[in-house]
Amino acid sequence: MEAENLIAADAAKAGIKITPSHPADAVVVSDEKGASTTAAPTFDLVIDNSVQIGNTPWVYYDYIFHQPQQATGAGRSRNLEQFDSPAAWKLVQQLDQTPTSDATAMANICSQIQKIQLTTEPIIPLWYNGEWSQVSNTVWTNWPSSTGNQIQPATWNGYWQMGAIYMLTNIKLVPPAS
């Protein structure tokens, strides 16, 4: 909610009026995906954090350009703005097939995608959300940190199977006070 307020305040400095609202999660989901399985989305502007980490920008571009657009069901979790760009989708598919070891080819494809995104798509990328965790050393120690245990600290949204489970193998119980 505070991010919405900060974004609105910064946009106002540029002469753009945004009136933040903080509806319940169910309302946000309904607005993003349509009030029914056949309705179109009904939002004007939304902060969405559905894209998770990946080893290439493909994860993000698949999310915002995915085709075909899904009118109903779980597939409606991508391309929320229902943007239709066959050229962008072709590039996203090409990026998917590009080896991560070919940084030059990936950069070339990403540059083309970014040109489409920044000139025609109704989406404003504000930030790529970071991964963070908050821990206490009161009962357990040896948590992942910038100086040790370089293990994924987040346990949300499926990150257990992306390495966070190893965090549990490294934490240590604080001995009870005598």
N, C-alpha and C positions, 0 to 999 in steps of 0.2 A: 504494500500500500504506500509505503514511503517512497518507493521508486516511482510510482505513478505521480505523486505530488511533486517530486523533484523534476521529473521529465516535463510536467505541465509548467512548472516555474521557469525552466530553461527555455521551453518553447515560447513562452510569453515574451521573453527577451528578444526573440526573433519575430514577434508579431503574430504568432500562431496561438489561437485560443484553444486550449484543451481543458475540459471540465472533468477532473478525475471522479470516478465513482468506484465504490468498493463493494460490489454485489457478492452475495454468497456464491460459493464454488459451483453449486448446481445451476445457478443463473449464468455464470460465465460459460460453463460447458454447453448449456442450451444455446446461448448466443453464438458460440464458436461453431457449433455443429448443427445448428438448426433446432427449432423447438420440437420437431418430430423427425421421424426417419426420412421424410421426404422434403422437409422445409430447408430453404437456403439459410446460411449463417446470417445473423442480424446485427453484427457488431460494426461500429465505425472504426474503432481503434482498440486494440487489445495487446496486453503484454502476455506473451506466451512463452513458456519455458519447457516445451515438450521435447525439444531436440536434446539428445544426450551426447556424451562424448564419443568420439570415434577417431580413428587414426588418419582420416582424410576429410577434407571439406565435403565429400560426397554425402555424408550423413545429413548435413545441413541443407545442401541443395536438393537432395531427394525430398526432404520435408517440405520445402517451400514451392517446388516446381512439379511435384509428383503428378503423373498422368497414368491412366485416366483418372479423372476426378471421380470420387466416390460420392454418390448421392445419399447412400444409406450405410448404416453399419459401422463396424470398427475401422474400416478403411478411410473413414472420414476424418481420421486423425492427422492427415497431412494436407498441404495445400489449402489451408483454411480460408484463404481469400479467394479461392477458386479461380486463380490466374491461369490462363490458357496460353502457353507459348510452346508450340511444337519445337521451335529452334532451341529453346532453353532445355526442354526435356531431352532432346537428342544429345545435347552436350553433357547433361547429367549422366545419361546412360554411357556415353563415351568415357566420362570420368570414372565411372564404376568399373570399366574394363581396363583402365590404365594402371599399370603396376606402380605401387607406392615408391619403388626405387627410381622411377622416371620422373624426377621432380620438375624437369623442364617441360615435359608434356603436360603434367598436371597443372603447372602454373599457366601455361598457354590456354588450356581449357577453362580454368578458373577465371582467367582474365576475360574471356568471351562471355562466360556466364554472368560475371559481375557487370559487364556493360549492359546486358539485357536487364539485369536486376535493377541497376541504378537509374536506367533511363525509362523503363516501362512498367515495372512491377509495383503494385500498391503495397509495398512492405518497406518498413524502415528498420534495418538492423541496428539496434542500439548497442548491444554488447553480446558477447558469447559468454553465457553464464559460467562462472568458475565453479569448481568443485571445492567444497570446504567441509570442515567438521569442527565440532566443539567438544572438547573432552575435559575431564577432570582427573587429576592424579591422586585424589583422595582415597580411592579404593583400588584402582588399577593404574599402572604406569607403563612406560615403554610404548606409548602411542606413536603412530606415524607423525613425523614432523619434518620441517625443512632441513634438519640436521641429522636425522636418522630414521631408520625404518621407512624407506621410500616405498611405501605400500599405499594403495588407494584407500583413503580414510572414509569415504562416503558409503553408507549402507542403504541408501534409498534407491528406488527405481531400478532394481535389478543389478546394482553394482556389486552385490555379494559375489555373483558368478564372474565378475570382471576383475577380480583380484582382492576385493575387500575382505573376503573370508580369511585371507592370509594375515590380516590384521589381528584376528583372534588368536593366531598361533604365536604371536610375538608379545602380546601384552602380559604383564606380570602383576600378580596380586600383591598389594601392599601388606606387609606383615602387620598383624594386629598389635596395637600398642600394649605394652605389658604393664 
